[in-house]
Amino acid sequence: MGRLTTHVLDAAHGCPGRDIKIELYRVEGAGLELVATTTTNDDGRCDAPLLQGADYQTGVYQIHFHAGDYYRARGVALPEPAFLDVVVLRFGISAEQDHYHVPLLISPYSYSTYRGS
């Protein structure tokens, strides 16, 4: 069975990004359909895959990482508006693949991602 997973690393503090709200959307035409909402654990990971089983389908998806809220909760002084508030990653999934892992490396002013394993 296929699955979609993620994790977040905080490059500014050199630690996992814990308690970060994550929303997964399926892109449907010009709209978005909310598929899952979760929060990262102490290791910066989600306790369960964002997609798995019958929900794991070919399509275009977006993950919304609420980085601004995370940094505000850590006491980081961000400008208003924050340079990075919600980091949005749009990517495609081919359900023929068993596993997609989409990690995020963040700081208040930058981010990077890649297709992990």
C-alpha positions in Angstrom: 0.0 0.0 0.0 1.2 3.5 -0.8 1.6 6.3 1.6 2.5 10.0 1.9 4.7 11.1 4.8 6.5 14.3 5.9 8.7 15.7 8.6 9.9 19.2 9.5 13.4 20.3 10.6 14.0 23.8 12.1 17.3 25.0 10.6 17.3 28.1 12.7 17.3 26.2 16.0 18.9 23.0 14.8 16.1 20.7 16.0 12.9 19.0 14.8 10.0 21.3 14.1 7.5 20.1 16.7 3.8 21.1 17.1 3.6 22.5 13.6 0.1 22.4 12.1 0.0 20.7 8.7 -2.9 20.6 6.3 -3.0 18.4 3.2 -5.2 19.4 0.3 -6.1 17.6 -3.0 -6.1 20.1 -5.9 -9.4 19.8 -7.8 -9.5 22.1 -10.8 -9.1 25.6 -9.4 -10.2 24.5 -5.9 -8.7 22.7 -2.9 -10.2 19.8 -1.0 -9.0 19.4 2.6 -7.9 15.8 3.0 -6.1 15.8 6.4 -5.0 18.0 9.2 -2.4 17.0 11.8 0.4 18.4 14.0 4.0 17.3 14.1 5.3 15.3 17.1 8.4 15.9 19.2 10.5 14.4 16.4 9.0 16.8 13.8 7.1 13.9 12.2 3.4 13.0 11.9 2.2 10.1 14.0 0.5 8.6 10.9 0.9 9.0 7.1 -0.9 12.0 5.6 -2.3 9.6 2.9 -2.6 5.9 2.8 -4.8 3.0 1.8 -7.8 3.9 -0.4 -7.1 7.7 0.0 -3.7 7.3 -1.7 -4.5 8.3 -5.2 -2.8 9.8 -8.2 -3.2 13.6 -8.3 -1.9 17.0 -7.4 -1.7 17.9 -3.7 -0.6 20.8 -1.5 0.8 20.6 2.0 0.4 23.8 4.1 3.0 24.0 6.9 2.1 26.7 9.5 5.7 27.9 10.1 4.8 31.4 11.2 2.7 30.1 14.1 5.5 27.7 15.0 8.1 30.5 15.2 5.8 32.8 17.1 5.1 30.1 19.7 8.9 29.7 20.1 9.1 33.4 20.9 10.8 34.4 17.6 10.0 38.1 16.7 8.7 38.0 13.2 7.8 41.1 11.2 4.1 41.7 10.4 3.4 40.3 8.0 5.9 37.4 8.4 8.1 36.7 5.4 7.1 33.0 5.7 3.8 32.4 7.4 2.3 29.4 5.7 4.7 27.4 3.5 2.7 25.9 0.7 4.2 23.0 -1.3 2.4 21.8 -4.4 3.4 18.5 -5.9 2.1 15.5 -7.8 1.7 11.9 -6.8 1.6 8.9 -9.0 -0.2 6.2 -7.0 1.9 3.6 -8.9 4.8 4.6 -6.5 4.7 3.0 -3.1 5.9 5.9 -1.0 6.3 9.7 -1.3 8.1 11.5 1.5 8.0 15.3 1.4 10.2 16.8 4.1 10.6 20.5 4.9 13.6 22.3 6.2 12.6 25.8 7.5 13.8 29.0 9.1 11.9 32.3 9.5 13.3 33.4 6.1 13.9 30.3 4.0 12.8 26.8 3.3 13.8 23.8 1.2 12.2 20.5 0.3 12.8 17.5 -1.9 11.3 14.1 -2.6 12.7 11.9 0.1 12.5 8.2 0.7 
